[in-house]
Amino acid sequence: MRVVQPIEWTPAGVVMIDQRRLPAELVRHTYTDYRDVAAAIRDMVIRGAPAIGVAAAMGIALGVLHSEARSIAELRNEFPLICEAMACTRPTAVDLFWAIDRMKRRFEELAAAPNLHAIRDALVSEALRIHEEKHAIDEAIGRFGAALMPESGQVMTQCNAGALATAGIGTALGVIRIAVEQGRKLRVFVPETRPYLQGARLTAWELAEGGIPLTLITDNMVGHFLKTGKIGAVVVGADRIAANGDTANKIGTYQIAVLAHENGVPFYVAAPISTLDLSISTGESIPIEERPAEEVTHIRGIQIAPDVEAANPAFDVTPARLITAIITERGVASPPYRDSLARLFSESALQQEKGLAVARERPAPAR
Ligand code: MRU
């Protein structure tokens, strides 16, 4: 099945699809300055938790590659500034901070590197590895999740948790893709996801490109279709999952979960282990990004409301008790999540260490 690539490392720089312009135009930008990569994350050229993690890692690699530092000591002074530029872009998705931490750890491991070349090579390789891993992670999530989908009928998602959002095959949409590849006859109900319209603009586009049947609905139709539309399951992505399973995802996810619960529809969260934030006990501590009011009062530059105050929290938190299961690349976590997530997290950390050791013994990927 054809999947779109939202970001690529090329000899000319980091190339991104401008997701703000989809579906009307497929435009790509090439970035050679890490500050521009940070601006692209902040301004939503690229979005979706895992994809902004990949962008941050590539931004850091770009910063190191083009740094004017003439010694390792000079680069050591500049490196935290490069990382900070990525960290202050968007606050909610923890994958961003996970990717920055991974690049920082790699930098620390290079304390004994013989020269700047070796550091540059190693950090570019690390960013490419973070990107490469996304496909296998999403496919594993997809396989675990597909088994939970109905044999046929309708499922619902929210926002865009597809290839555009992960730089792999998608998490929630990866589950649906693999279920369809396995022969399940599914139709996806796609809420438009106001105010930024990731459902209407991106998910509808990705599903249509992949030949997966869909029905686009407005956000206020969700309750109606969960009650009457024979929806067999809801599957969404996540931006940050607290230790108790409370999950931050795109604004509107919480009301879908409440309505799914009310109507006896299973509600699944599909996300990589990198989206777990076990340092946060409950969802109450997850920082919620507030975006500009114009995204609510205007649609594509056209004013649709008078000049009044408008609120625009970009995410909400769904309490763990409304979540039927959390699907990760290491398996499916069931309630109580404190135990099941902690177990998956520690197994994954061990696997990650082993995997990285093997990967680093292989030659660096071509670039
Ligand atoms: O504001 P966005 O478009 O970055 O929000 C994206 C979402 O909320 C996604 O559902 C989430 O990041 C999961 S992506 C696999």
Residues whose N, C-alpha, C, O or C-beta is under 5 A from the ligand:
A	BS01	MRU	R47 G48 A49 Q158 C159 N160 A161 A165 T166 T171 Q198 G237 A238 D239 N249 K250
